[in-house]
Amino acid sequence: MAFFGRKSPFEALVSPGVMLACKYNQFRQRRREAQSKKVTERELTALHHKIDSRVLSCTFISVEISFNATLAQNQSY
């Protein structure tokens, strides 16, 4: 308990350790967030590639269907 800006001897001894513990917890939290961000980025990249490949395959199929339909029309003449 501080009276008029003075700390008790116990507070003077404990405050550096408390500050160090807070800084260490902040450091650990930032590391956890960085790891989580890396995992999220990897998952997003994988999902992006998966979507691209599906869109390309759908586009290829629709082009192939259109081409086959055009061939069928040309052969019927």
PyMOL commands that set and color helices and strands:
alter all, ss='L'
color gray80, all
select helices_A, chain A and resi 9-76
alter helices_A, ss='H'
color red, helices_A
deselect
rebuild
show_as cartoon
